[in-house]
């Protein structure tokens, strides 16, 4: 396919005048001219123009660009790989600058302080905290963990702390009810609160998938008592109690649905 100067200008996002200028400099010469003198550009010229625009992004002069492109040793693929590396570095730096700007805006406007991973997992037993995130990724996958972290970062530090206090209160409340059968309405009401508390940590809405995940969490509790600490220490009796109560809660909800 051949492109007129107007078509190429629109495609590349440059002006017709710019293409005329490149032609006059010998930087981008049309592959053909019609009998009426109109410029026509082919695939080779499109690729050369792409290179010109990439090098302009690197702030090279048109003279330097012409010297590079006209060098007999010029390698198109190698040049593209170089452009990619440069743009990736620029992208990373831009992302870092945007993150810094966002943090500064939040600080100046009294917005939420950015929550770090260390803060997200603070409150877990210290001997486990360093590996907690890695283990979570191994169990549930990086996407799931990052979805949860993204949801939590929408909260400020006070809200995160309140969420942790809520969890501790639920755990302590259930521990105080261990003398009751898991079918007791008071136990099931607190398990209902536990379920919705867990959904907040996960950043998920209620639904069949969330309920299945909650059932899976009960299995994790059985396999790893670190997740059901009472007053900072494992309690196998409590683990058995909360797990049984969670499974009953899931089964009863499934019957209603």
N, C-alpha and C positions, 0 to 999 in steps of 0.2 A: 504494500500500500504506500502511496506517495502522499505527503502532507504539504499543503500550501503553507505559506508563511503565516497566514492567519490561524490556520488549524494548529500548527506547531506552537505558536505563541500561546494559544488557549490551553493546549495540552500541558505545556511546561510551566505555565504561569509567568511568562515573561512578556514583554511588549514586542510588537512588530518592529518597532524602532531598534530595539536591542538586537534582534536577529539581523536586521539590515547592517547594524554596526559590526556585528561579528563577521558578517560576510565581507565587509569592506576591509577588515583587518586580516582576512584570510584564516580566521579562527574557526569559523563554521561555514563552509562553502556548500551551497545546495548541490545535490547530486545531479539535478537537471534544471533546465530553464525551458519554459514553453516558447513557442514561436512569438508569443506576445511579450516575452521577457519575464514571465512570472516564475518565481523560485519554487522548486519542488524538493522535498527532503525525504530520504528513505530511512531504513532501519539503522544504517551505519551512522547517519547524521543524528538520529535520535539518541543513540548511545553516546556519541561524542558530546552532544549538548548536555546529557546527564553528567558526564565527567566534568565539563566546564562548570556546571552549577555546583557540583560537590566541591571542587577546588575553590570556587568563590566563597563557599561556606567556611573554608579554611583561611579565607582572607588573602589568598594569593592574587597577584596582579594578573591581568589578562596576558601580559607578555610572558610571565613565568608559566602560566597555564599552557600557552601555545608551545613553549619550549618542551614541556613535559609530554604533551600529547603527540608532538611531532617527532619525539625521540624514537629512533628505530627499535630501541629495546623496551619501549612502553608495553606493559602487560595489563590488559583490561581487567582480568580476573584478580590479579594481585592488587591493582588499584582499588577495586571494589572492596576487597577484604580490608585494605588499609582504611578506607572511608568508614567502613562498619566499625572498626576498632576505635577510631576517633570519635564517632558519633555515640558509641556506647559509653565511652568515658565522659563525654559531654552530658549524656542523659543521666548518668550516675551522679555527676556533680550537680546537675540541675535538681534532681530529686532530693539530694541532701540539702541544697539551699532552700527548696520549698518546704521541707520538713522543719528547718530552722526558722523560717519565716512564720510558719503556722504556730510553732511553739511560742514564738515571741508575741504574735498577735493574741494568742490565748492568754498569755501572761499579762499583757498590757490591758486587755479587756476584762480581766478577772475571770477568764474562762477556766476550764478544767486543765489541771496540770497533766502532762502526758504520763500515762501509766507504763512503767517498765515491766519487762517479764519478771524481774525479781520481785517487784511489788505485787504482781498478779498472784505469785505463788508464795508470797510471804504469809506466815501464819501456819504453814505446814511444818511438821517437825523438821528442825534444822538439818538433821542427818539425812533427810530425804529430799530437801528442797532443791538441791543442785541437780538431781537427776529426775525430778518429777516431770518436767516438760518432755524430756527425751523419752521417758517411759510412756507418756501419754501419746506421743507421736507414734511410737512402736505399736501401741495397742489399737489406736483409732485412726491413724493416718494424719499426715501433716495438714491437709485441707480442713479436717474436722477441728483440729486443735487451733489452727489459725482463725477459723470462723468463730470459735468460742472467745479467743483473745480479742478479736476485733469488736465483738459485742461488748466485752468488758471494758475496752478502752473508751467506749462511749460514756462510761460512768466516770465521775471524779473520784478522788481518793477517799473522800468521806463516804460516798455511796458504796465503794468497794469494801470499806471497813464495816459498814452497816450490813452488807451482804454476808460477810464472814461472821459477824455477831449473830445474825439470824440463823446461820447454819449451826453455830455452837449452841444456841438456845434450843433448836429442834433436837439436836443430838442429846443434850442434857435432859430435855423433856421426855424423849423416848427411853432414855436410860432409867428415868424415874418410874416408867410404866412397865418395866420388865416383869413385874409380878402379875400383870394382867395378860389375858389371852390376846393374841394378835387380832382376833375378831372383834375385840372391844371397840365400840364407836370412837372413844377418845383416842385410842391408838391409831385407828384408821384416819381420823381427822388430822392427826399430826403427820402421818405418812403422806396424806394429801398435800400438806404444807411442804413436806420434804421433796416431793415430786416437783412441785412448782419452783421450789428453791433451786433444785438441780437444773431445771430448764433455764433459769436465769444465768447460771454459770455456763451452760452450753450455748446460750444465745439462740434457743430454739423455741418454736411455738408448740402448743399441744397438738397431738395427732397420733396416728397409728405408728409412724416411724419413731416418734419420741417415746412412745410407750414401750415399744420393742427395745429401744436403747436403754430405757430405765430398767427393764427386765435384765438386760445384759449387765447393767451396773450391779444388780444384786448378785450375779454370778462372780463379778470381779471382787465384790466384798468378801465372798466366801473364799476366794483364792488368795486374797491379799489383805490381811487384817490391818495394814497401815491405813487403809481408807476408812476404817471404822473405829478410830481411836476415841477413847473416853478419858477425858482429863489428861490427854497427851500420851496415853498408854493403850496397847492392844487389849481388847476384852472379847474373848471368844464367845462368851455367853451373849454379849450384846450383838456381836456379828450375826449369830444365829437368829436372834430375836428380830433385828431390823430386816434381815434378808427374808425371813418368813413373812413378815408384815408387808414388805414390798411386793412379794409375789402374789399375796392375797389381794392386794390393792389392784395390781395389774389384771388379775383374773376377773375381779369384780367389774372393773371398767370395761373389759372386753365383752363381758356378758351383756352389759347395757348397750354397747355399740354393736 
